[in-house]
């Protein structure tokens, strides 16, 4: 008999199949109808019957059944239901088994919750998840105002919250990942928008500083140079400011990357990127003073240049960059 998390690998593969076969709109229909309206109907029924109290009672029962490491906090006077997830059993199942078939597994929760909440007159006020099994949300009934709710077990105070990259929602709408670069909430779009500003993409070794014109053109923004973290950390190896830098788990290089990145003016800083493989040890980029890097795995999967296989072997930093270049060129 399947356990309560054993379906998650098939769940994720189904999302990938629907996205590839019918696109984002097709996946949105699957989430809203097959999950939100059908398989999770008990949430909608409970919310329609008893508002936030009905949602609270049903979700806390689910947490007991699935052994969720989470806390639901209800304040009906403030019209707020809040969830703080410390370890998602669903995403945790995928991480523990190194599974990553779909571009964005975690977004399915908002995908089915928002239509369900709208149908009962409720709203997802705020939501964030870090793709590492931690998230938080607040929900309100739309017929009256809500007030902020402070909680002692705020997941954002947990060291694990500093891992991964964040997707955010406000008033049931996804927010841009990098507003200074793109209006999109989709990491694939952000990468495409960043690199389409350049007429040509090239690897660092294709633009050595001694070759006439190449390094100068890179400095003028005519060539988007892609570099590994180790290359960027060594200014003798990479004297120009690249357009994109792929970081890995080289601790010494990360410290040097942070030093150079923070010493560079904001207008000349590269886009920091990372594969974010599910089973890889998380890196606290924030502790180094760096922004959370942009994930490249979703774009590689969407472009069809990479299929993740549990247990590896995995590409090295230079191979990841070549896959990224192929993916950007295919968009």
Secondary structure, 3 states (H helix, E strand, C coil): CCCCCCCHHHHHHHHHHHHHHHHHHHHHHHHHHHHHHHHCHHHHHHHHHHHHHHHHHHHHHHHHHHCCEEEEEEECCCCEEEEEEEECHHHHHHHHCCCCCCCCCCCHHHHHHHHHHHHCCEEEEEEEECCCCCEEEEEEECCCCCCCCCCCCCHHHCHHHHCCCCEEEECCEECCCCCCCCCCCCHHHHHHHHHCCCCEEEEHHHHCCCCCCHHHHHHCCCEEEEEEHHHHHCCCCCCCCCCEEEECCCHHHHHHHHHHHHHCCHHHCCEEEECCCCCCCCCCCHHHCCCCCEECHHHHHHHCCCCCCCCCCCCCHHHHHHHHHHHHHHC
